[in-house]
């Protein structure tokens, strides 16, 4: 099992410079899949830069054109507050709607301790629903996991991705066995 972290164009170029592009990573994944490896992806962190919807739709279409992923994990931006997000990412890079949501939100009480997200629940849910819809439009057999989010988010989206506390799958380790028959 081989897993790649993927970011769309703007995020990769502006926030993650000097790394391989998503297209290069997907092409490497395709080579590995042809060699018999099971391919998985992580969208981590999902940063709502300007044009993120179009860029993720393009990325998802491409990865399904050349690979058949076993799992895609979705992990929205976290581990910081709004001020830190604006400072390290740059307000000018972020989607104006996301930035407004971030600035207008208070502390998300669903997050324990310092594990927080600058993105409020409603905006994270909107992002995740968009990505789930795009993935399911291309690959109905590909499992989707929501990574590092709250029980509230799992209650909201678990049924859409076919998972819950008693039946959960992710990309976090060797105990996450491939889909039967893969």
C-alpha positions as CSV (number, residue, x, y, z in Angstrom):
1,X,0.0,0.0,0.0
2,X,1.4,3.4,-1.0
3,X,-0.2,6.7,-0.1
4,X,0.4,10.1,-1.6
5,X,-0.5,13.5,-0.1
6,X,-2.0,15.7,-2.8
7,X,-2.6,19.4,-3.1
8,X,-4.1,21.3,-6.0
9,X,-2.1,23.8,-8.1
10,X,-2.2,27.0,-6.2
11,X,-1.7,25.4,-2.8
12,X,1.2,23.4,-4.1
13,X,2.9,26.4,-5.9
14,X,2.3,29.1,-3.3
15,X,2.1,27.3,0.1
16,X,4.2,24.2,-0.6
17,X,6.9,25.3,-3.1
18,X,9.8,23.1,-4.1
19,X,7.6,19.9,-3.8
20,X,6.4,17.6,-6.6
21,X,3.2,18.7,-8.3
22,X,0.0,16.8,-7.8
23,X,0.3,15.6,-11.5
24,X,3.8,14.3,-10.9
25,X,2.6,12.5,-7.7
26,X,-0.4,11.0,-9.5
27,X,1.8,9.8,-12.4
28,X,4.1,8.1,-9.8
29,X,1.0,6.5,-8.2
30,X,-0.1,5.2,-11.6
31,X,3.3,3.6,-12.2
32,X,3.1,2.0,-8.7
33,X,-0.5,0.8,-9.4
34,X,0.6,-0.8,-12.7
35,X,3.3,-2.6,-10.7
36,X,0.7,-4.0,-8.4
37,X,0.7,-1.7,-5.4
38,X,-2.5,-0.4,-3.8
39,X,-2.8,3.3,-4.2
40,X,-4.2,5.7,-1.7
41,X,-4.3,9.5,-1.4
42,X,-4.6,12.1,1.3
43,X,-5.8,15.7,0.7
44,X,-4.0,17.1,3.6
45,X,-4.3,19.9,4.6
46,X,-7.2,21.1,2.6
47,X,-6.6,24.8,2.4
48,X,-9.4,26.9,0.8
49,X,-7.3,29.1,-1.5
50,X,-8.9,31.2,-4.2
51,X,-10.3,28.8,-6.8
52,X,-10.0,25.7,-4.6
53,X,-13.2,24.2,-5.9
54,X,-12.2,24.2,-9.6
55,X,-8.6,23.1,-8.7
56,X,-9.8,20.2,-6.6
57,X,-12.4,19.1,-9.3
58,X,-9.5,19.2,-11.8
59,X,-7.2,17.2,-9.5
60,X,-9.8,14.6,-8.7
61,X,-10.8,14.1,-12.4
62,X,-7.1,13.6,-13.2
63,X,-6.3,11.1,-10.5
64,X,-9.3,9.0,-11.5
65,X,-8.3,9.2,-15.2
66,X,-5.0,7.5,-14.4
67,X,-5.5,5.5,-11.1
68,X,-8.1,3.7,-9.2
69,X,-7.5,4.7,-5.6
70,X,-8.5,2.4,-2.7
71,X,-9.0,5.2,-0.2
72,X,-8.9,9.0,-0.2
73,X,-8.6,10.8,3.1
74,X,-9.9,14.3,3.6
75,X,-8.2,16.5,6.2
76,X,-9.2,20.2,6.3
77,X,-6.7,22.8,7.6
78,X,-6.3,22.6,11.3
79,X,-3.8,22.9,14.2
80,X,-4.0,26.7,14.3
81,X,-6.3,29.6,15.0
82,X,-7.4,32.2,12.5
83,X,-4.6,34.7,13.3
84,X,-2.0,32.0,12.7
85,X,-3.7,30.9,9.5
86,X,-3.7,34.4,8.1
87,X,-0.2,35.0,9.2
88,X,1.4,31.9,7.7
89,X,-0.8,31.4,4.7
90,X,-1.5,35.0,3.7
91,X,-5.0,36.4,3.6
92,X,-4.6,37.3,-0.1
93,X,-4.2,33.6,-1.0
94,X,-7.3,32.4,0.8
95,X,-10.8,32.2,-0.7
96,X,-12.7,35.4,0.3
97,X,-15.7,33.4,1.5
98,X,-13.5,31.1,3.6
99,X,-11.6,34.1,5.1
100,X,-14.9,35.8,6.0
101,X,-16.1,32.6,7.6
102,X,-12.9,32.2,9.5
103,X,-12.9,35.8,10.7
104,X,-16.6,35.6,11.7
105,X,-16.4,32.4,13.7
106,X,-15.7,32.0,17.3
107,X,-13.9,29.1,18.8
108,X,-15.3,25.7,17.7
109,X,-16.2,24.1,21.0
110,X,-16.2,20.7,19.4
111,X,-12.4,20.7,19.2
112,X,-10.7,19.4,22.3
113,X,-7.8,21.4,23.7
114,X,-5.5,22.9,21.2
115,X,-6.6,20.7,18.3
116,X,-8.6,23.3,16.5
117,X,-9.3,24.5,13.0
118,X,-9.5,28.1,11.8
119,X,-12.4,27.0,9.6
120,X,-15.7,26.9,11.3
121,X,-17.8,23.8,11.2
122,X,-20.3,24.9,8.5
123,X,-17.5,25.9,6.1
124,X,-15.5,22.7,6.8
125,X,-18.7,20.7,6.1
126,X,-19.3,22.6,2.9
127,X,-15.7,21.8,1.8
128,X,-15.9,18.2,2.7
129,X,-19.3,17.7,1.0
130,X,-17.9,19.3,-2.2
131,X,-14.9,16.9,-2.2
132,X,-17.0,13.9,-1.3
133,X,-19.4,14.7,-4.2
134,X,-16.5,15.1,-6.7
135,X,-14.9,11.8,-5.5
136,X,-18.1,9.8,-5.7
137,X,-18.9,11.2,-9.1
138,X,-15.7,9.6,-10.4
139,X,-15.1,6.6,-8.2
140,X,-17.9,4.9,-6.5
141,X,-15.7,2.1,-5.1
142,X,-13.2,4.4,-3.6
143,X,-13.5,4.7,0.2
144,X,-13.5,8.2,1.7
145,X,-12.4,9.0,5.2
146,X,-12.6,12.2,7.1
147,X,-9.3,12.8,9.0
148,X,-8.8,14.7,12.2
149,X,-12.2,16.2,12.5
150,X,-14.8,16.2,15.2
151,X,-17.5,13.6,16.2
152,X,-20.0,16.3,15.1
153,X,-18.6,16.2,11.6
154,X,-18.7,12.4,11.5
155,X,-22.4,12.5,12.5
156,X,-23.0,15.0,9.7
157,X,-21.1,13.1,7.0
158,X,-20.4,9.6,8.1
159,X,-23.4,8.1,6.3
160,X,-22.4,9.8,3.1
161,X,-19.0,8.1,3.2
162,X,-20.4,4.9,4.6
163,X,-18.5,5.0,7.9
164,X,-19.1,5.5,11.5
165,X,-17.6,4.6,14.9
166,X,-18.3,0.9,14.5
167,X,-17.1,0.8,10.9
168,X,-14.2,3.1,10.2
169,X,-11.4,3.1,7.7
170,X,-8.6,5.5,7.1
171,X,-5.0,5.9,5.8
172,X,-3.3,6.0,9.2
173,X,-1.4,2.7,9.2
174,X,-0.9,-0.9,8.4
175,X,-4.0,-2.0,10.3
176,X,-6.1,-0.3,7.5
177,X,-6.3,-3.3,5.2
178,X,-7.1,-2.9,1.5
179,X,-10.6,-3.5,0.3
180,X,-11.3,-7.2,-0.1
181,X,-10.4,-8.4,-3.6
182,X,-8.1,-5.6,-4.4
